[in-house]
Amino acid sequence: MREFWGKYPDSEQYLKTWYDTAINTDWKTPRDVKQSYANTSILKDSRIVFNIKKIPID
C-alpha cells in the first residue's frame, strides 16, 4: 500500500482508514461489510472488492 500511495498521495489516508477498519472489525457476513463500506462489491467465492477512493491513474 505504501508503494501505491507513494505514487498516488491522495489515496494515503483512505487506504490507512480502510486498513485500520479491516484489521479491527470482525465482519461475519457480506452484509456486515456493506454496513461499513456501502460501495463494496460482493463477488462469488467470498471475494469482496472495496471501492475505497477513485483516483486518476496515468
C-alpha positions as CSV (number, residue, x, y, z in Angstrom):
1,M,0.0,0.0,0.0
2,R,2.8,2.4,0.8
3,E,4.1,2.0,-2.8
4,F,0.7,2.8,-4.1
5,W,0.1,5.9,-2.0
6,G,3.7,6.9,-2.8
7,K,2.6,7.1,-6.4
8,Y,-0.9,8.4,-5.6
9,P,-0.6,10.5,-2.4
10,D,-4.3,11.4,-2.4
11,S,-5.1,7.8,-1.6
12,E,-2.9,7.5,1.6
13,Q,-5.5,8.5,4.2
14,Y,-8.2,6.5,2.6
15,L,-6.1,3.4,2.5
16,K,-4.9,3.8,6.1
17,T,-8.5,4.2,7.3
18,W,-9.6,1.2,5.3
19,Y,-6.8,-0.9,6.7
20,D,-7.4,0.1,10.3
21,T,-11.1,-0.7,9.8
22,A,-10.4,-4.1,8.2
23,I,-7.9,-5.1,10.9
24,N,-10.2,-4.0,13.8
25,T,-13.6,-5.2,12.6
26,D,-15.0,-8.7,12.9
27,W,-17.2,-8.9,9.8
28,K,-19.2,-12.1,9.8
29,T,-21.3,-11.7,6.6
30,P,-21.1,-9.6,3.4
31,R,-24.0,-7.5,4.9
32,D,-21.7,-6.6,7.8
33,V,-19.1,-5.4,5.3
34,K,-21.7,-3.4,3.3
35,Q,-22.7,-1.6,6.5
36,S,-19.1,-0.3,6.9
37,Y,-18.5,0.2,3.1
38,A,-21.7,0.7,1.2
39,N,-19.9,0.8,-2.2
40,T,-18.4,-2.6,-1.6
41,S,-18.9,-5.2,-4.4
42,I,-19.6,-8.7,-3.2
43,L,-18.3,-11.3,-5.7
44,K,-18.5,-15.1,-6.0
45,D,-16.4,-17.3,-3.8
46,S,-16.5,-15.0,-0.8
47,R,-14.4,-12.3,-2.5
48,I,-15.0,-8.6,-1.9
49,V,-13.9,-5.5,-3.9
50,F,-13.6,-2.4,-1.7
51,N,-14.2,0.7,-3.7
52,I,-12.1,2.9,-1.4
53,K,-11.3,6.0,-3.5
54,K,-11.4,6.9,-7.1
55,I,-8.1,8.4,-8.2
56,P,-6.9,9.4,-11.6
57,I,-4.4,6.8,-13.0
58,D,-1.9,8.0,-15.6
